[in-house]
Amino acid sequence: MKILPRRKKKIRLPKDSKKESLFRLLRDLFSARGYEVRREKLKQGHGFRVSSGQCRLRDDRLIFVDQRLAQDDQIDFLVSQLQVQEFTLLDEELESLPVHIRSRLVSPLSEVA
């Protein structure tokens, strides 16, 4: 009989409250446009290659974010989805975003107009 070594538990880092509030703000931007953003442990294992993404279920528009990703990666994913969807953000919505994210969402041509 072979005794296997114990698996080490992954150490969970506490979530950064500023990044968490930014995630919620981005989630609210999607909610205002009819999308539901859900954090889930997406299936992983032999034969599975699941990543964060969007889908439709009947008339519901869903965006799944893998909760095992780092907070920065979750935020980057939502920002990239805002770019893909090409949502027009209101001035108040843009002002509520940090400068480094706002610069990714606003093209230089739209600032001139």
DAPE-V377118 format. One record per backbone hydrogen bond with DSSP energy under -1.0 kcal/mol. NH is the residue of the N-H (numbers start at 1). CO is the residue of the C=O. E is the energy in kcal/mol with one decimal. If there is no record, write none. Layout:
nh=NH co=CO e=E
nh=NH co=CO e=E
//
This chain:
nh=20 co=16 e=-2.3
nh=21 co=17 e=-2.2
nh=22 co=18 e=-1.8
nh=23 co=19 e=-2.4
nh=24 co=20 e=-2.2
nh=25 co=21 e=-2.0
nh=26 co=22 e=-2.5
nh=27 co=23 e=-2.5
nh=28 co=24 e=-2.3
nh=29 co=25 e=-1.7
nh=30 co=26 e=-1.8
nh=31 co=27 e=-2.4
nh=32 co=28 e=-2.2
nh=33 co=30 e=-1.2
nh=34 co=31 e=-1.7
nh=35 co=30 e=-2.4
nh=36 co=61 e=-2.6
nh=38 co=63 e=-3.0
nh=40 co=65 e=-2.3
nh=42 co=40 e=-1.1
nh=48 co=45 e=-2.0
nh=53 co=64 e=-1.8
nh=55 co=62 e=-2.5
nh=57 co=60 e=-2.5
nh=60 co=57 e=-2.6
nh=62 co=55 e=-2.9
nh=63 co=36 e=-2.7
nh=64 co=53 e=-3.2
nh=65 co=38 e=-2.8
nh=67 co=40 e=-2.3
nh=69 co=66 e=-1.7
nh=74 co=70 e=-2.2
nh=75 co=71 e=-2.4
nh=76 co=72 e=-2.6
nh=77 co=73 e=-2.2
nh=78 co=74 e=-2.0
nh=79 co=75 e=-2.4
nh=80 co=76 e=-2.5
nh=81 co=77 e=-2.0
nh=82 co=78 e=-1.9
nh=83 co=79 e=-1.9
nh=84 co=80 e=-2.3
nh=85 co=81 e=-2.5
nh=87 co=82 e=-1.1
nh=94 co=90 e=-2.4
nh=95 co=91 e=-2.5
nh=96 co=92 e=-1.3
nh=97 co=94 e=-1.2
nh=102 co=98 e=-2.7
nh=103 co=99 e=-2.5
nh=105 co=101 e=-1.4
nh=106 co=102 e=-1.9
nh=111 co=107 e=-1.1
nh=112 co=108 e=-1.1
nh=113 co=109 e=-1.4
//
